[in-house]
């Protein structure tokens, strides 16, 4: 049976280099499961692999959408399954790597179709959050979808707004779109989780943010400041800089907040992935052990 090698972990853990090495070892290609790297306009702030890394082997789902396009996990699932069908004609293994838990779960376990959200509805909810605060969003979610309320990170407005968008748009709770039973796949799934000492990870994140700034993150954010209302730009690295462009905070404070919020995001990712009992955990630098593990899996 063909196998999908899934390599996951928090931002800054070292997924990109390891995944390239693993893919080269198994003579295959890489599918990115990062919900922001799909946008062709955003390269620095989303930590897209460098040109040299992309030249080493074929990557899929990097820069294949626009920030002006609507995109979600169910669309990603459908497109990845189509891509895998084509790749598995000639390849025994394909590597999928990224840190977007919802996108990864969609491919591995399946997710019901999520509707395209009306832009006015999205704008109205964003406005409600800004004017009334996060507690009003929590209360509305608790009333409309109590199941999601008990499962979603209530400190993460983006997740709550997503649940509200789908619930209000369809008249059905967002939780009803998330399958409790897995969809059957016609390929094997080998799940690998990457972990480091927490302090080591945070130091890597801080260094990477400094590198992004040196590479032109501030200039990249300026180019899309006019589009700051887009959901694709409501993400760490851009929203802090937008706040500085508005004069609410200094540029130095924005960079400090990017580091802090990236660390917080990594912590949430770790919590998400720790719930997956199918993951086998390795340090990113234990490449040979990872390769041995992949080869040992009975197909």
N, C-alpha and C positions, 0 to 999 in steps of 0.2 A: 504493500500500500504506500502511496505517496505520503510525504510528511511535511507539515508546516512547522518550522522551528520558530517559536515565539520567544523573543528576548525582551523582557520588560524591566522597568526600574524607574526611579525618580529622575527628575531633571539633573543633569550634571554628573550622573553616576559613571558614565563612560560607555554608553550603549553603542554609539556610532562606530568607534574604532573596533570594538569587539565584534560587532555584527558584520563588519566588512571582512575581518579576519575569518570568522566562522563561514561566511558565505563563500569566500575564496577557497577555503578548505573543502567545502562540499560542492564546489564548482556550480554555484547557483546565483540567484539574484535576490534583491532586497525589496520588500514592501514596507514603506513607512506608515506607521500607525500613529502619527502625530497630527492632531486636529488643526494645527496652525501651519505646519510645514507644507500643507497642500496649497497655500496661497502664494502665487508667484511673485506678488509685490513685496512680500515680507521675507527677507532673507537673514538679516542680521539678528533681529530681535527674537526670531523663532529658532535660532541656532541650526539653520539648514547646513547639512554637510558641505564642506568646502569643495571648490571645483576639483581639486586634486583627489579628494575622497570620492566624488561622484564619477571621476574618470576611471577609478579602479574597477568598478563593475556597475552593472545596470541597477538603477533605483527606480521604483514606481511610487506614485502618489506624493511626489515632491514638486511643488510649483505647477500643478496641473489644474488649479482652479484660480479664480480671481476673488479678491476681497469683496467684490460686488455681487458675487454669486451666493445663493443660499445653499448651505450644505449641512448634512447631519449624519448621525451614525448609521441610520438605516440605509442611506444612499451609499455610504462608504462600504457597508456590508455587501450590498449588491454588486458594486463595482469591483471590490476585491475578489469576490467569489468568481466573477467572470474572468478576472485576470489570472487567478490561480488555475482555472480550468485550462487556459491557454498555456500557462507555464508548465503545468504538470504533463503536458504532452511529451516534452523532451527532458524534463528535470525530475529527479527523484525527491529533491528537497527544495524548499523555498524558505527564506528567512523573513520573518516579519518582526519589526522592532519599533518601539515607541513608548511614550509615557501616557497616552490618552486612554485611560481605563475603559471608558464607554465604547470607544472605537474597537479596542482589542476584544472586549466581550462580545460585540456585535458580530465579529468574524468567527470567534471561537464557539460561542454559545447561541448566537442568533438574537435578533431584536425585531419586534413588529415594526411595520412601516410607520414612520413619523411624518406627519403632514408638513407641507410648506406653510410657514407662519406668515400671516398678514403683517406687513411692515408697520401699519398704523397700530395694530395691537401690540407689537413689540415696543414701539416708541412710547405708547401709553404706559406700559408696565415699567419701562426704564424711567420715565418721568415720575411715576408714582414712587419708585424706589428712591429717587433723588430728593423728592419733595417731602415724603412722609417717613423715610428711613427704612431700615431693614426689618424692623419689627412689624410694620404693616404688611410686608411681603410674607413674613412668617405666618401671620394670622390668616391671611387670605389662603395660603397654601394649606394650612391646617383645616380650614373650613371646606375647601374644594377637593382636597386629596389627602386625607389623613394618613393613608398608607405611605405616600411619598414623604410626608412630613416626618414620619418616624425613621426614614432611611436616609434622607438627604442631609448633607452637612449644612446645618442651619446657620453656619457662619459664612457660607459661600453663596452670595446673592445670585451669582451667575447660574448655579445649579437650580436654585429655587425659581428664578425667572423662567428658565427653560421649562420646568415642570408646569408652571402657570400658563405659559404660552400654549403648550399642547393641550392642557386641560380646558382652557377657555375656548380655544379654536375648535376643538372637536366635540366638546360637551362630555368627554369621557376622561376619567382620571389618567394622568400621565403614567401612573403605576400600572395601569391595565395594559400599556403598550410594552412593558418589560416582561419578558417571558420567564416563568418560573421553571419551565422545563427546557432543556437544551434542544436545539434543532440538530438533526443528524447531519454529519458531514461525511463526504466520501473520501476523506483524507485523514491521516493520523495527525495529532497535535502534540508537540513536545514543548512544554512550557518551562522556561528558564527565567528565574528572577535574579537580579543583580543587587548586591548590598555592600555597603562600606560602613565603617565607623561613622557615626552621625557627625562628629566634629570634622572629620576628614571630608565628608560630603559637603558640609556647609562651607568649608574653606575653598573647595573646588568651585562651588557656585559663585562665591564672592569674586574669585579670580576670573571666572568666565564673564561675569557682568562687566568687569573692568576691560576685558578684551573686546567685548561688544561695543563699549563706548569708544575705544580706540579705533575700531573698525568702521565707525560711523553710525552707531545706533541713533544718536540725537538727530543727525541729518535725515535718517530714514523716517523717524517719527515726524519730523517737520513736514516731510513730503506728503504725509497722509493725515495731517492735523485736521484738514477740512473734512475728512471722512471719519472723524472720531466717533460718530454716532453708530457706525457699523458694528454689528456683533463680532465680526472677525477681528476688530481692533480693541475689543473690550478684554484685554489680556495683559498680564504682567509684562512690563518693559515698555509698553506704549502708553497705558493710561496714566502712569506716574509722570511721564514726560509731558503728556498733554496738560496735566495739572500744573506743571511748571510753566508751560507756555501761556497758560491762563493767568499766571502771576500769583497763584495761590501758594506755591512753595518755590524754593530756589532749585536750581539745577542740581546742586550738590545734594540737597535733600531728596530729590527725585531719584538719584542714583542710589542713595542709601536705602530708600524705600523699595527699589527694584530688587536689591539684594535681600532685604528682609522678606518681601513678599514671595520671592523665588524660593527662599528657604521654607516659608510656610506652605507653599505649593508642593514642594518636595515632601514635606511631612504628610500632607493630605494624600499624595500619591502612594507613599509607603503604607499608610493605613488602608487604602483601597486594595492594593495588591496583597497585603497580608491576609486578606479574607479568602484569597484563592488557594485552596488546599492542593491544587494540582501543580503549583509552582515548586520547582526544585531550586534552591538558592545557592549562589556562588558569588565569590568575590570576582569582580571584572577582570582581574589580572590572572585568574586561574584558568587560562584559556585551554590548556591541555586537558584539565579535568572536565571542563565543559564538553570538549570534543569527545572524550572518552564516554561521558554520560550519554550524549546523543547517539553514539554508535552502539551503546549497550541497550538502548530501548528496543524492545521486541516489537516488530511491526506485524 
